[in-house]
Amino acid sequence: MNTLAKKDPQALTQTAPRRAVVPLYNVEETADAFTVTAFVPGVDRSALETHVDGENLTVFARRTWTPPAEWTAVYRETPNADYRLALEIDHRVNREAIKAELTQGVLTLTLPKAEAVKPRRIEIKG
Amino acid sequence: MKLIRYQTSPLFSPAASYPGLRDEMDRLFDVAFPALSSLQRDGFFGDWQGEFPVDLYQDKDAFTVRAELPGFRKEDISAEVADGILTITAHQKTETKSAAKAPATATQERRVSRSISLPENLELEKIQAAYENGVLTVTLPKREEVKPKQIAIEVK
């Protein structure tokens, strides 16, 4: 547990951002693409960032809603946390064609497969 | 289904400490039993039956229930009040697009329900509900205090 603190102590003390949790997510594969579905309730389209950096695909989703000052919480079950999903993608994904869609708290990422790895038929000559 | 008992006592304010502790416990469980938590995750997207997280707030005019119900359509969600209990139910059937899958897995069904017992001083006719970004917000206005009226008595 302390490994993170040892590795990068500044990141923990200086910028203390809101805690982020990994959203519930699912990955499916078809012949053409991988599909990542993640549950990010309470996140507005404007508060969603998707980054691709080499092999890393990172989704950061901020909960935009905050209760008005005069409201008092009587009972809470949801955390005051943002969502952060970090996935590794390999050479099979066509990075240029990644698409993200957010509908009613469900984020759908479509990661099309690179042409080189799509199944193809090889004609036999002769 | 779980029933949340509404507490009016000012001593009972778990809101400040409770989520933190619970998250901490969840995290401990995730670390200690990773297989268990991943199992829970896998089940989540299948025929998801069960509950969803709910928050309760109040201000001087109303109580507000916020329920996290991602991925439903507005018409799939119903909220009703009966005998002082608010019941939120969401039911959705999704047809999987790919025809390659076996018929058994072609439809996914999600049914979730949650009941919350309400305090008594509410205007049940003025309840409003809105669904945005996968969060259902139910606003339950408090009843106007019965104001003392002056009654003029004619002395004959």
Interface residues (C-beta under 8 A of the other chain):
Chain A: R19 V21 L24 Y25 N26 T30 T37 F39 V40 P41 G42 V43 D44 T64 W65 P67 P68 E70 W71 T72 A73 V74 Y75 R76 E77 T78 P79 N80 A81 T103 Q104 G105 V106
Chain B: I4 Y6 Q7 S13 P14 A15 A16 Y18 P19 R22 D23 R41 D42 F44 F45 P53 V54 D55 L56 Y57 Q58 D59 K60 F63 T64 R66 E68 L69 P70 G71 F72 R73 S98 A100 Y131 N133 G134 V135
